[in-house]
Amino acid sequence: PAAARARGPEAQARAPAAVRRGWRKMETAAGAAAAAYGAGKAGGAFDPLTFVRQPQTILRAVSWIFSIVVFGSIVNEGYVNRPNEIEEHCIFNRNANACNYGITIGVLAFFGCLAFLALDAYFPQISSVKDRKKAVLGDIGFSGECRGGWGRIVSK
C-alpha cells in the first residue's frame, strides 16, 4: 500500500477498496487535526472591520457594557441610609457583603471581557493547536464562572 501510494493515483485506483478507505481515513484525520480550534486558518492578517462584525465580538462588547452597568449601579446607588440613621447600608438585605460580592463580580467581568476581547483579536495569529485549545477552554471556563456569579447575585 505504501508503494502504491508513492506511485500515484493510478496505483491508488487499482488498490483494494479497504485500502482506499484507509487512505481516506488518514487524510480526513490529518485534515481534522490541522483544523482543530481553527488552526488551519491561523496566521491570517488582522482585519479590524471583520473583527468588529463578528457575533462573538459584539456579544463581548455587550457583556462588557453590562458589567459596567452592574458594578457602577451598585457602587453609586447600592448603599442607602434611613432618615434616622447616619450609617449607609447595602440595599441587598442591609448586607455589605452582598454589595461587595456584586461589585467584585462586576469588576472581574469587566476586566475579563477586556482580556478575552484582546485574545479574540490575537487568536487568528496563534498557530499552536495546544495554545488555541487553552484559549478556548479558558474562555469557556471564564464564561461559566461569570454565569455562576451572576446567578448568585440574581438569586439573592
C-alpha positions as CSV (number, residue, x, y, z in Angstrom):
1,P,0.0,0.0,0.0
2,A,2.8,2.5,0.8
3,A,4.5,1.7,-2.5
4,A,1.2,2.1,-4.3
5,R,0.7,5.5,-2.7
6,A,4.1,6.6,-3.8
7,R,3.4,5.6,-7.4
8,G,0.4,8.0,-7.7
9,P,-3.3,8.0,-8.4
10,E,-3.2,5.1,-10.9
11,A,-1.9,2.7,-8.2
12,Q,-4.4,4.0,-5.7
13,A,-7.3,3.3,-8.1
14,R,-6.2,-0.3,-8.6
15,A,-5.8,-0.8,-4.8
16,P,-8.5,-2.8,-3.0
17,A,-11.4,-0.8,-1.6
18,A,-10.4,-1.4,2.0
19,V,-7.0,0.1,1.4
20,R,-8.6,3.1,-0.3
21,R,-10.9,3.7,2.7
22,G,-7.9,3.5,5.0
23,W,-6.2,6.2,3.0
24,R,-9.3,8.4,3.1
25,K,-9.5,8.0,6.9
26,M,-5.8,9.0,7.3
27,E,-6.4,12.1,5.0
28,T,-9.5,13.0,7.0
29,A,-7.7,12.6,10.4
30,A,-4.8,14.8,9.2
31,G,-7.2,17.5,8.0
32,A,-9.2,17.4,11.2
33,A,-6.0,17.8,13.3
34,A,-5.0,20.8,11.2
35,A,-8.4,22.4,11.6
36,A,-8.8,21.8,15.3
37,Y,-9.8,25.1,17.1
38,G,-9.4,26.9,13.8
39,A,-5.7,26.2,13.5
40,G,-6.0,25.8,9.7
41,K,-6.9,29.5,9.5
42,A,-4.0,30.7,11.7
43,G,-1.6,33.3,10.5
44,G,-4.1,35.5,8.6
45,A,-3.9,39.2,8.5
46,F,-5.9,41.1,11.1
47,D,-8.9,43.0,9.6
48,P,-10.5,45.3,12.2
49,L,-13.8,45.7,10.3
50,T,-14.3,41.9,10.1
51,F,-13.3,41.6,13.7
52,V,-15.9,44.1,14.9
53,R,-18.6,42.5,12.8
54,Q,-18.1,39.0,14.4
55,P,-21.0,38.0,16.7
56,Q,-18.7,37.0,19.5
57,T,-17.1,40.4,19.4
58,I,-20.4,42.1,19.6
59,L,-21.6,39.9,22.4
60,R,-18.3,40.6,24.3
61,A,-18.8,44.3,24.0
62,V,-22.4,44.0,25.2
63,S,-21.2,41.9,28.2
64,W,-18.6,44.5,28.9
65,I,-21.2,47.2,29.0
66,F,-23.5,45.1,31.2
67,S,-20.6,44.6,33.7
68,I,-20.1,48.4,33.8
69,V,-23.8,48.8,34.5
70,V,-23.8,46.2,37.3
71,F,-20.9,47.4,39.3
72,G,-21.5,51.0,38.5
73,S,-25.1,50.9,39.7
74,I,-24.1,49.1,42.9
75,V,-21.3,51.5,43.7
76,N,-23.4,54.6,43.0
77,E,-26.8,53.6,44.3
78,G,-26.2,50.4,46.2
79,Y,-25.8,52.0,49.6
80,V,-28.6,54.0,51.2
81,N,-29.4,55.2,54.7
82,R,-32.7,55.7,56.5
83,P,-33.6,59.2,57.6
84,N,-32.9,58.5,61.2
85,E,-29.5,56.8,60.6
86,I,-26.2,58.2,59.7
87,E,-24.5,55.0,58.5
88,E,-25.3,53.7,55.0
89,H,-26.3,50.1,54.4
90,C,-26.4,47.9,51.3
91,I,-29.7,47.8,49.6
92,F,-29.4,44.0,49.4
93,N,-30.8,43.0,52.8
94,R,-28.6,45.6,54.5
95,N,-25.7,43.2,54.0
96,A,-22.4,44.8,53.0
97,N,-21.0,41.5,51.8
98,A,-23.8,41.3,49.2
99,C,-22.9,44.6,47.7
100,N,-19.2,43.8,47.8
101,Y,-19.8,40.5,46.0
102,G,-21.8,42.2,43.2
103,I,-19.1,44.8,42.8
104,T,-16.4,42.1,42.7
105,I,-18.2,40.0,40.1
106,G,-18.8,43.2,38.0
107,V,-15.2,44.3,38.1
108,L,-13.9,40.8,37.3
109,A,-16.3,40.5,34.4
110,F,-15.2,44.0,33.2
111,F,-11.5,43.0,33.1
112,G,-12.3,39.5,31.8
113,C,-14.3,40.9,28.9
114,L,-11.4,43.2,28.0
115,A,-8.8,40.4,28.3
116,F,-10.9,38.0,26.1
117,L,-11.7,40.7,23.6
118,A,-7.9,41.2,23.2
119,L,-7.4,37.5,23.0
120,D,-10.1,37.3,20.3
121,A,-8.2,39.9,18.3
122,Y,-4.9,38.0,18.7
123,F,-6.5,34.5,18.3
124,P,-6.0,34.3,14.5
125,Q,-2.2,34.7,14.9
126,I,-2.0,31.7,17.3
127,S,-0.7,28.8,15.3
128,S,-0.2,26.2,18.0
129,V,-3.3,23.9,18.5
130,K,-2.4,23.5,22.2
131,D,-2.3,27.2,22.8
132,R,-5.6,27.7,20.9
133,K,-7.2,24.9,22.9
134,K,-6.1,26.6,26.2
135,A,-7.5,29.9,25.0
136,V,-10.9,28.3,24.0
137,L,-11.1,26.3,27.2
138,G,-10.2,29.3,29.3
139,D,-12.9,31.4,27.6
140,I,-15.5,28.6,28.3
141,G,-14.4,28.3,31.9
142,F,-14.4,32.1,32.5
143,S,-17.9,32.4,30.9
144,G,-19.2,29.6,33.1
145,E,-17.8,31.2,36.2
146,C,-19.3,34.5,35.3
147,R,-22.6,32.9,34.7
148,G,-22.4,31.3,38.1
149,G,-21.5,34.6,39.7
150,W,-24.4,36.5,38.1
151,G,-26.7,33.7,39.0
152,R,-25.8,34.0,42.7
153,I,-26.4,37.8,42.5
154,V,-29.8,37.4,40.9
155,S,-31.0,34.6,43.2
156,K,-30.2,36.6,46.4
